[in-house]
Amino acid sequence: MEPHMIRANIQPGMAVEIVKKEDQRTGKRTQGIVQRLLTNSPNHPRGIKVRLTDGTVGRVQAILKQQV
């Protein structure tokens, strides 16, 4: 299982790339900082759902090393 699929690997304040629901077909990614985790289960096969600091909601596709 990839790191972005495990809830324990994602914390508020982390820089991540997400895919919003409306971008799932194209796979377009959006970068931002995690404000809140929305997925309650310990893992999810499509990525953990989060809300970014700008209010955008989507599933984490990558955890970024550097802050954006």
N, C-alpha and C positions, 0 to 999 in steps of 0.2 A: 504494500500500500504506500502510495506517495505521501510525502510529508504534509502537503496541503489538504489531504483528506482526513487528517487526524486533528481533532479539536484541541488536544493538549499542546500542539505545536504552534497554535495561533493565539496571540495575546493582543489586547488593546494597545495601540501605539506602534504596532508593527507596520512596515511598508509592505504592501502586497499588490498583486495584479488580480483583478476579478473579472468575471464575465457576467454582465447584467442579463436578466431573463430575456429581454428583447434582442440581445446580441448573441444568444446561444446558437442560432443557425450559422452566423458568420464567424463566430469565435472571437470577435473583436474584444480586446482586453482594455480595462480601465485601471490605471494606477491610483493608489491612495493609501491613507493611513486608517487602520482598523479603529473604529470607535467602540463597536459592540459586536459580540458573537451572537448570531441568531439561531444556529443549529444547536440543539440540546443533546443529541446523541454523540457518543465518543468519536465516531467517524462517519463519513459519508462518501459514497463512491463518485459523486460528481463534484466534490469539494465542499468545504464548510461555508455555510451562508453567513455573511457579515454585513454590517452597515459601516460605511466609511464616514470619516469626519464631515464630509460634505453632504451626507444624507443618502448617497448612492448605495443600493443594496445589490448584492450579487454573490456568486460562489467563487471562493479563492481558487485560482489556477496556479499561482506561484507565490512563494515568499521571497521578497527581494532582500538582498544583502544591504544595500545602501538605502538611506531615507530619501524620499522624494520631496 
